[in-house]
């Protein structure tokens, strides 16, 4: 930025515009809600910076006449002030219907599978031009990614947070067990012995594991189960279950989306519920577009909490 650019400020530009409109110091000062002496001081600065008198007293003694240089600058000044108004409007107000913002949401497969089916159509109905990217979180760097703006929000468990992040509870969920409709065991309640004797599907988000939280709970009871299939994606679970006699224990709200092809059964022992939270960096708390996104996620989560259960 050169010296001429740095010496200009919004007050000078507004003064120039007011004088072009009113051609009168008194009227221009009233338009800007400043004193005549303050306006005269600004005009002196404008003349010095632009090397031109800009406005000359009229021969009639009433008002002023704009110089050719001032008139030549007027179209560019109008354009510049319009751009400034647009900038201020974008900075203060977020218009979902016209926004083309790209949002990046970090979340593991588990919360995405629960939130996304409701959240995505809701976002698209409110803001049809926004783009949404769901990414796997790098939990070691999530605080840094949120601070740097690489990620807008993070959905995870309480222990996945980091100091300095703002957190809000999204929902609490329970685990249930699912099987295909027409499963040979029937649709009745499942006993612990039956649960342990069945063949199980396990979702291993880290990939390749055949034991997890359910197996830890069974171990506390002195029991175990047979896990013969492990997949990394929640999306595969309904496909595998509908084509086999495997059973799988997953979040209720995820499984109930497939109630036309799956039976959902109460798991025959206690499993601790899990809680999902929304995290963001405090520097984004006042950003209008970010505030809107958080509101949509929280609204979607409230809808999940109120949804009827079987």
NORQUI-V593538 format. One record per pair of residues at least 6 apart in sequence whose C-alpha atoms are under 6 Angstrom apart, sorted by the first residue. I is the first residue (numbers start at 1). J is the second residue. Records with the same first field share a line. If there is no record, write none. Layout:
# NORQUI-V593538
I->J, J
This chain:
# NORQUI-V593538
18->28
19->28
22->28
23->63, 64
24->63, 64
29->35, 36, 39
47->53
54->66, 67, 70
55->64, 65, 66, 67
56->64, 65
57->64
58->64, 65
94->288, 289
96->127
97->127
100->129, 130
101->130
102->130, 131, 132
103->132
104->132, 133, 134, 151, 152
105->134, 152, 153, 154
106->134, 135, 136, 137, 154
107->136, 137, 154, 155
108->136
114->254
119->300
145->151
146->281
147->281
153->279, 280
154->278, 279
155->277, 278
156->276, 277
157->276, 277
165->280, 281
166->279, 280, 281, 282
167->278, 279
168->277, 278
169->277
170->276, 277, 301
171->275, 276
172->274, 275
173->273, 274
174->251, 273
175->250, 251, 252
176->249, 250, 252, 266, 267
177->248, 249, 264, 265, 267
178->247, 248, 263, 264, 265
179->247, 262, 263
180->241, 242, 262
181->261, 262, 263
191->268
192->268
196->225
199->226, 227, 246
200->227, 246, 247, 248
201->227, 229, 230, 247, 248
202->230
203->230, 231, 232
204->231, 232
205->232
207->232
210->227
218->224
